[in-house]
């Protein structure tokens, strides 16, 4: 299947390169901050009487995800108050579209049988 791609102008190509570089650097800092938070929690808990395992990396990923979601919806990430419920629904739909397309596979054609084989 041939997919046509637009031919970018030199300025558009330059923008895309800058955007990709900046996004990559931002994500590296986010991942590093989560790793640092995980290590810091584990280290600080050693000096307490805490006997359970320290919070896992995934816990801090979830914290960041929830707070960024509320922030993106216009709410207060500290109190989880406020925010636009309609925007939240669109963001959740986008997440479902990611699941459908990338995790499950190509979308089923409209009208096709969606029952499991």
N, C-alpha and C positions, 0 to 999 in steps of 0.2 A: 504494500500500500504506500503510495507516494503522498507525502504530506508537503504541501507548499509552505514555504516560510518567506516572510517578507524580506526583501533586501533592505538592510539598514543603511542609512546615510552614515558618513563618518562621524557626525555629531551624535547620532543615535547609538552607534557602536561604542563611542567613548562613554556615553552615559551608562550603557549597559555594563561596561567593564568596571566603571567606578561603583555602580550600584552593587554588583556582585562582590567586589572587594570589600566594600563597607559592610554588607550583610554578613559576609563570612567572618570578618573581624568581630562584629557585634555578637554573633552566635558563639564564637570562641570565648569571648569574655563572659557571656551568660553561662556557658558550660563550666568555665573555670570558677565562677562565683558559686555555682551549685556544688562543685567538688570541694571548694574551700569551706563552704557552710557545713557540709557533711563531715569533713575532717575536724573543723573547729568544734562542732557539737560533740564528736567522739572524744576529742582531747579534753574539753572542759568537763565532760561527764566523768572522766577518770578521777577527778579530784572530789567527787561527791560519793554518796553512798548508793547511787543509782546502780542497780544490778541487772536491769534489762539491757538488751542491745541498744546502742544509740540509734537515732533516726537514720533510716537508709537514704541513699542518694535519691531514690524515687520519691521519698517523702518531700524533699526539698524541691524536686521538679514539680510535684503536685501543688505545693504552696505557691511557687512562681506562676504556674499555669492559672490557678484560681485568681490570684491577685491581678495578673495581667488581663485576664478575661473581664473581671469587674472594671478595671481601669479602661479597657477598650470600650466597654458599654457605657462609660461615663459615670460610673459609680465610684464610691470611696473604697479603695482596696483594703483599708484598715478595718472599716466597719461593715463592709459589704452592703451598705445602704445606697439607695439612689440607683441611677443607671436607667437606660432605655430598654424596656423589655422587648420591644420590637427589634431593636438592633441585636440584642442578645439572641433572639430566635434566629435571625439571619446568620449570625456567627455560628450557632449550633448547627444550622442547616449546612453551612460550609464545611464544618467538621464531618458531618455525615456524608457529604459528597466526597470528601477525601477518603473516608473509609470505603465507600462504594467503589470509587475509581482505583485507588492504589492498593487497598488491603484485600478487597474481595475480587476485584477484576473489573473489566469493562462492564458498564451498565447494561442491564437487560433491555432489549429493544421494547418500546412501548407496545403493549398488547401481547407480548410474548408470555408464555407460561413461566411464572416465577416460583413454582413449587419445586422443592428439592427432588432430584431424580431418585 
